[in-house]
Amino acid sequence: MRKIVIDIETTGKNFEKDKIISLSAIEIDEYCRLTGNVFCSLINPQCRIPRQISTITGITQATVKDKPTFSKLENNFLCFLENKELVVFDEAQSLNFIYMALGFALPNETTIISELANKNPNVKAPSFFDLLNRFDIKGIDTMWHLRPLSRCHMMAKMYKELTIKEK
């Protein structure tokens, strides 16, 4: 079954009040190989982006001013996810923001990398950066606003290490 690895940038950490400003998703096959299918967009949150978020993400009001709102991307995003398992690092970070933006939870089966790592006796303290180091995964240099896409590629490698690669 093909899977979709998802990552986002937001205006803050509270999924009930903060908004998505960047959304990336990549498709991988059953062997964790990239299929080439990618969904990636900056999103106009229709609210102020706090200065500290712009400092962290590189995404400013000017960057998203002419970008689509989440509701304009929603149908294409849902089609991209259709009948595929989702892979995220941490449910609270990505999925809850997406559920809030959609107004409903996705029916897709979901794998949470941090939970997979917690079940692996060879992995201790499975933070995102710990797993990058543990599996010697290097980042992909991208422009600031493409960081979620870069993290999707890194998470696909983490997922492969945790599910397919023989230890």
C-alpha positions as a printed NumPy array, in Angstrom:
array([[  0.   ,   0.   ,   0.   ],
       [  1.249,   3.453,  -0.831],
       [  1.737,   5.88 ,   2.015],
       [  1.762,   9.647,   2.349],
       [  4.355,  11.279,   4.616],
       [  3.094,  14.66 ,   5.87 ],
       [  4.688,  17.65 ,   7.575],
       [  3.571,  21.219,   8.242],
       [  4.61 ,  24.644,   9.521],
       [  2.12 ,  26.603,  11.628],
       [  1.589,  29.997,  13.243],
       [  2.101,  28.407,  16.681],
       [  1.747,  25.214,  18.721],
       [ -1.956,  25.347,  19.62 ],
       [ -3.931,  23.433,  16.99 ],
       [ -7.185,  24.929,  18.283],
       [ -6.192,  28.531,  17.505],
       [ -3.081,  28.513,  15.322],
       [ -3.108,  27.894,  11.568],
       [ -1.116,  25.955,   8.98 ],
       [  1.195,  28.131,   6.86 ],
       [  3.019,  25.409,   4.929],
       [  1.935,  21.883,   4.05 ],
       [  4.014,  19.189,   2.381],
       [  3.291,  15.565,   1.62 ],
       [  5.203,  12.951,  -0.355],
       [  4.09 ,   9.548,  -1.534],
       [  6.17 ,   6.426,  -0.901],
       [  5.557,   2.884,  -2.091],
       [  5.452,  -0.285,   0.003],
       [  9.283,  -0.397,  -0.047],
       [  9.55 ,   3.238,   1.129],
       [ 10.746,   4.424,  -2.253],
       [  9.659,   7.862,  -3.394],
       [  7.035,   7.656,  -6.139],
       [  7.572,  11.246,  -7.291],
       [  4.078,  12.339,  -6.245],
       [  4.362,  15.46 ,  -4.106],
       [  1.927,  17.941,  -2.578],
       [  3.604,  21.119,  -1.364],
       [  2.179,  24.562,  -0.76 ],
       [  2.529,  27.68 ,   1.29 ],
       [ -0.83 ,  28.609,   2.811],
       [ -2.355,  31.971,   3.611],
       [ -3.545,  31.5  ,   7.214],
       [ -5.726,  34.616,   7.057],
       [ -4.245,  35.709,  10.372],
       [ -1.093,  37.351,  11.63 ],
       [  2.089,  35.249,  11.617],
       [  3.952,  35.967,  14.872],
       [  7.46 ,  37.368,  14.457],
       [  9.031,  34.413,  16.319],
       [  7.35 ,  31.99 ,  13.891],
       [  8.681,  33.975,  10.913],
       [ 12.139,  33.846,  12.492],
       [ 11.928,  30.061,  12.903],
       [ 10.271,  29.213,   9.578],
       [ 11.346,  32.035,   7.298],
       [  7.671,  32.427,   6.342],
       [  6.344,  35.978,   6.64 ],
       [  3.034,  37.733,   5.972],
       [  4.462,  38.91 ,   2.665],
       [  5.451,  35.329,   1.771],
       [  1.883,  34.011,   2.114],
       [ -0.075,  37.13 ,   1.148],
       [ -0.963,  35.824,  -2.332],
       [ -0.977,  32.107,  -1.481],
       [ -4.14 ,  29.992,  -1.346],
       [ -6.035,  29.455,   1.887],
       [ -6.303,  25.925,   3.266],
       [ -9.919,  25.704,   2.088],
       [ -8.806,  26.379,  -1.508],
       [ -6.299,  23.501,  -1.307],
       [ -8.534,  21.121,   0.623],
       [-10.016,  19.129,  -2.29 ],
       [ -6.654,  18.587,  -4.006],
       [ -5.073,  17.608,  -0.68 ],
       [ -7.859,  15.114,   0.115],
       [ -7.528,  13.581,  -3.372],
       [ -3.771,  13.239,  -2.809],
       [ -4.433,  11.352,   0.457],
       [ -7.25 ,   9.178,  -0.835],
       [ -6.934,   5.473,  -0.003],
       [ -3.426,   5.843,   1.36 ],
       [ -1.972,   5.331,   4.801],
       [ -0.591,   8.469,   6.426],
       [  2.816,   8.729,   8.084],
       [  3.544,  11.59 ,  10.488],
       [  6.18 ,  12.106,  13.129],
       [  3.884,  13.195,  15.924],
       [  0.103,  13.14 ,  15.858],
       [ -0.288,  16.304,  17.927],
       [  1.926,  18.335,  15.622],
       [  0.599,  17.496,  12.175],
       [ -2.665,  15.612,  12.246],
       [ -4.473,  17.699,  14.821],
       [ -3.736,  20.867,  12.843],
       [ -4.961,  19.196,   9.655],
       [ -8.087,  17.847,  11.365],
       [ -8.853,  21.315,  12.699],
       [ -8.345,  22.933,   9.289],
       [-10.579,  20.342,   7.621],
       [-13.188,  20.326,  10.363],
       [-13.022,  16.524,  10.607],
       [-10.61 ,  13.685,  11.292],
       [ -9.259,  11.837,   8.297],
       [-10.386,   8.216,   7.94 ],
       [ -6.944,   7.123,   6.732],
       [ -4.954,   4.578,   8.675],
       [ -2.051,   6.442,  10.259],
       [  1.426,   5.483,  11.408],
       [  3.122,   7.761,  13.912],
       [  6.906,   7.541,  13.664],
       [  7.555,   8.581,  17.279],
       [  5.294,   5.73 ,  18.469],
       [  7.042,   3.234,  16.159],
       [ 10.385,   4.356,  17.539],
       [  9.163,   3.969,  21.133],
       [  8.412,   0.297,  20.38 ],
       [ 11.894,  -0.325,  18.999],
       [ 14.281,  -1.585,  21.712],
       [ 17.282,  -0.299,  19.737],
       [ 16.055,   3.292,  19.835],
       [ 16.263,   5.418,  22.942],
       [ 14.659,   8.877,  23.343],
       [ 13.064,   9.007,  19.894],
       [ 12.968,  12.749,  19.261],
       [ 13.107,  13.844,  15.635],
       [ 16.779,  14.805,  15.941],
       [ 17.669,  11.663,  17.889],
       [ 16.272,   9.543,  15.061],
       [ 18.125,  11.578,  12.448],
       [ 21.354,  10.888,  14.337],
       [ 20.51 ,   7.253,  15.121],
       [ 19.887,   6.433,  11.463],
       [ 22.505,   8.858,  10.091],
       [ 19.913,  10.728,   8.038],
       [ 21.147,  13.949,   6.522],
       [ 18.889,  16.907,   5.853],
       [ 18.057,  18.056,   2.394],
       [ 19.12 ,  21.664,   1.859],
       [ 16.081,  23.66 ,   0.814],
       [ 14.756,  27.152,   0.975],
       [ 13.105,  28.047,   4.294],
       [  9.531,  27.563,   3.118],
       [ 10.327,  24.076,   1.824],
       [ 11.468,  22.77 ,   5.204],
       [  8.333,  20.623,   5.653],
       [  9.115,  18.964,   2.326],
       [ 12.666,  18.305,   3.492],
       [ 11.349,  16.836,   6.755],
       [  8.969,  14.598,   4.786],
       [ 11.971,  13.107,   2.99 ],
       [ 13.772,  12.613,   6.315],
       [ 10.675,  11.029,   7.879],
       [ 10.334,   8.647,   4.926],
       [ 13.881,   7.47 ,   5.68 ],
       [ 13.076,   7.125,   9.402],
       [  9.968,   5.123,   8.559],
       [ 12.006,   2.829,   6.318],
       [ 14.615,   2.3  ,   9.039],
       [ 11.915,   1.464,  11.59 ],
       [  9.819,  -0.834,   9.404],
       [ 11.786,  -2.386,   6.552],
       [ 15.523,  -2.283,   7.007],
       [ 16.911,  -5.375,   8.695],
       [ 18.696,  -4.599,  11.938]])
